[in-house]
Amino acid sequence: MSAHKTVPFVDLSAQMPTVRAEIEQRFAKIIDTTSFILREHCDAFEEEFADYLGTRHAIGVGNGTDALVVALKALGVGPGDEVITAANSFIATAEAIVLAGAAPVLVDVDPVTFNLDSELVAEAVTSRTVAVIPVHLYGRPVDLSPLLALAERHGFAVLEDSAQAHGAVQEGHRVASVGALGCFSFYPTKNLGAFGDAGAIVTGDDALAERARKLRDHGGTAADEHLVAAQNSRMDSLQAAVLSVKLPHLDEWNAQRRQHAAGYARRVAERGLTDRIRVPAEHSGHVHHIYVTRVPGGRRDAVLAALRKAGVGAGVHYPRPIHLTEAFAHLDLAGRLPVSERLAGEILSLPMYPQLTEDDLDYVVDCLAAALDAA
Ligand SMILES: Cc1ncc(COP(=O)(O)O)c(C=O)c1O
């Protein structure tokens, strides 16, 4: 067992040496020009991000939840409509559907990929279905082909919640560039994170982009233009500048995350722990925003507590599926989404960020082995 140390769940300070000087320069320019919202800094990031993803438009907004709300409204989603999504997502995905005025239809997920089960999506489609929101959960791309075929057959939209999957690739395409629209959060701990809240909507469709631009800024794109009662969810220049500086590093950071994921899997196998802890199923385009394992047999909470006691920043994402939160209890789905419910009791997230060291991985897996032996 290696010497006692602390391995945090995420360490944002570890990436600062790479980006700090350039961010400070850009901040100084913003202070000098007092150009604080949208305009040149946001325009520049929008163009860079759209290019990176291989799509036509990126629209900067205030956060990832707003990105989903604005995207849904751009699609014309509103009262009387149903939107299908995954029961095990972060709650924001379902909240956005409610905020757009529609009804969330929560569907169960695949126990291996943790992502939407397309057969269950097919069963959930009704005449009111206007969109499905696949969530590339933990950074693992959803296989969109069956959902796109279903959407085409029934005439509804696919909106990719890519808040956890910046740069993830499925069949040669970056996620968010395949559905009608894609949405991102740049919450500071995301693979591409701002210095506060920020988000973006991306699309290859000119008309949807135009609508989203109006919907994020009081219903217009020119001064005193208010074509529709909308909201204020504009991206700040300071956040756009941070994101522009970080974006060129994203692929390398994601590659480091993948390397750490492989390092965890190798150590778990070498220690003979594979029947007591399941590592994420491999996918070459996975960007491991969160490294989520499974500890079956009712031992997760004991292992979690032992890891934390040993200084390892482990977590659970998320302790309750959306339908078991107070906010969505009225959907009356308890007991009806068994995979999401079972996973919530087994999932265990281990530290994951690009600057983890081999020593850190050794220590985490040493602690894990000890915790599993004691549990
Ligand atoms: C899957 C998913 N969707 C949406 C969001 C909402 O993003 P934000 O926190 O920026 O509003 C998040 C953020 O954590 C998320 O993980």
The ligand as an SDF file (V2000), in Angstrom:
LIG
                    3D

 16 16  0  0  0  0  0  0  0  0999 V2000
  -26.2590   16.2830  -18.0710 C   0  0  0  0  0  0  0  0  0  0  0  0
  -26.3860   17.7140  -17.6680 C   0  0  0  0  0  0  0  0  0  0  0  0
  -27.3290   18.4720  -18.2390 N   0  0  0  0  0  0  0  0  0  0  0  0
  -27.4800   19.7690  -17.9200 C   0  0  0  0  0  0  0  0  0  0  0  0
  -26.6690   20.3890  -16.9970 C   0  0  0  0  0  0  0  0  0  0  0  0
  -26.9360   21.7920  -16.6090 C   0  0  0  0  0  0  0  0  0  0  0  0
  -25.8450   22.6590  -16.7390 O   0  0  0  0  0  0  0  0  0  0  0  0
  -25.6590   23.9180  -15.7890 P   0  0  0  0  0  0  0  0  0  0  0  0
  -25.2640   23.4460  -14.4410 O   0  0  0  0  0  0  0  0  0  0  0  0
  -24.5690   24.6980  -16.4650 O   0  0  0  0  0  0  0  0  0  0  0  0
  -26.9560   24.6650  -15.7750 O   0  0  0  0  0  0  0  0  0  0  0  0
  -25.6590   19.6450  -16.3910 C   0  0  0  0  0  0  0  0  0  0  0  0
  -24.7660   20.3060  -15.4250 C   0  0  0  0  0  0  0  0  0  0  0  0
  -24.1790   19.8280  -14.5430 O   0  0  0  0  0  0  0  0  0  0  0  0
  -25.5180   18.2680  -16.7110 C   0  0  0  0  0  0  0  0  0  0  0  0
  -24.5640   17.5090  -16.1440 O   0  0  0  0  0  0  0  0  0  0  0  0
  1  2  1  0
  2  3  1  0
  2 15  2  0
  3  4  2  0
  4  5  1  0
  5  6  1  0
  5 12  2  0
  6  7  1  0
  7  8  1  0
  8  9  2  0
  8 10  1  0
  8 11  1  0
 12 13  1  0
 12 15  1  0
 13 14  2  0
 15 16  1  0
M  END
$$$$
